[in-house]
Amino acid sequence: MVCNKCGKQLADNAKFCDGCGAASNNDPPTENQAPAAKNEDQDNKVIFVLSYLGILFFLPLVACPNSKVGRFHANQSLVLLITAVGGQIVLSIISAILWQLWIVMSLVSSLWGLALFALMIIGMVNAYKGEQKPLPIIGNISILK
């Protein structure tokens, strides 16, 4: 076995290099030595889940700017936020015009809210599972690249 730091030949059972004192790599990996790249997305999944809560879509962009998974969930939550705000504006305008049908419009508004809530829950579950599934109907829209 060869020392990774200085290149000196080491005994097979050596724990440290007798030339430079560096630790050898023949020890079995401990729990703390797990690959960082694979665990990064798992470590940040709470941030990905929280991004679906309204205006918090930017959390993955700030917390882990180089993560493709984070960028995906930030995009999905931004599209959901824009859809919610746009839909509410349209419903408000229609309700103002058709104020005589307030019962029907309040039912439509309630159904709109339930649909958005369902999309939010679907996004949160996907983020928690570590999946990159697009949201139904609106998930194929890409704003953040």
N, C-alpha and C positions, 0 to 999 in steps of 0.2 A: 504494500500500500504506500501511496505517495502523499505527502503533506500538500494540501490545497493552497497554502499560503507561501511556503518557501520552496517546495518541490523536493524536499529531503525524503529519502527512503525511510519508511517506518515499519516497525514490526506489526504483524496482523492484528494483535490484540492491544496495541497502543491506544491510550485514551487521549494523549497529548503528544505533540511533536517535541522531541528532545532538542531540536535546533532553534525553533522560534517560540515554542510554547502554545501554539494554536491547538484548539481542540480538533480531534480527528472526526471523520464522518462515519465511523463504523458503528456508532451507537444507534439503536432503533429510534425512530422519530417519536417524540412525545406528543401529547395532545396539543400543546402550544405551537408545534411546528407544522401545522396544517398549511397547505398551499393558500396563500393570501388571495390570489386572483379568483379562485373558485368560491371562496367563502365571502368575498366582498359583497356579492349580491345577496347572499343569505343574511349577512350582518346588517344590511340596509333595508331589509324587507319591511320593517316597521315604517320607515320613511316612505317607501313606495306605497304602502297602504294608506298612510296619512295624506298622501298627495291627492287622493280622491275626495277629500273634504273641502269642497268649494275652492276658495282662492289659494289653497296651499299647494297648487299644482307645481310650483317652482321648487319645492323642497328637494326633490332628487337632483335638480340642476345645481343646487347650491351644495348639498351634502356630498354628492359623488358625481362631479361633472364629467368624468370620463367613462361612466358606466352606460353601456348601451341599453341595459334593462331599465335603468333609471330614466333615461331619455324617453324610452318607449312609454313608461307609465306616466311621465310628465306630459307627454303628448296626448295620451288617452284622457287624462284628467282635464287638460286644457280644452280639448274638444268637447268634453262633457259640460264644462263650465260655460263655454260659448253657446252650446245648444240650450242649456237651461236658461241663460239670460235672454237669448234671442227668442226662445219659445214663450217666455213670460211676457216679453214686450209685445209679441204678436197677440197673445191671449188678452192682454190689457187693452190693446187697441180694438180688438173685436168686441170685447165686453163693453167698451164705451159706446161703440156704434150700435150694438144690439142689446142695449140695457134692459129692454123689455123681456128678453130671454135670460134673465139673470140666473134662474135655476139651472138651465141647461149649461150655461157658461161656467157656473161654479162646479158642476159635475165634470165638465171637460177639464177645468183647471185642476181639480183633484186627481183625475186620471193622469194628467200630465205630470203632476208631482210624484205620483206613485211610479210612473214609468222611469222618471229620472232617479228616484230612490233605488229602483231595481237595478238600473245600469251602474249606479255607484257601488252597490253591494257586489255585483258581478265583478267589477274592476278590483275591488278590495280583495275579494276571494282569489282572483287570479294573481294579484300581487303577492298575497300571503303564500300561495302555493309555489311562487317562483316562476309562473307561467307568463308567456307573452302572447296571450290570446287577445285579439281585438274585440272591443265591445260590439254587441249586436247593433246593426243598422249604421251607427256613426263611427265605428272603430277603424274603418279604412281611410279616414281623413287624416292627412299628415300635415301638421303645422310646423312642428319642431323636427328638424332633420338631424 
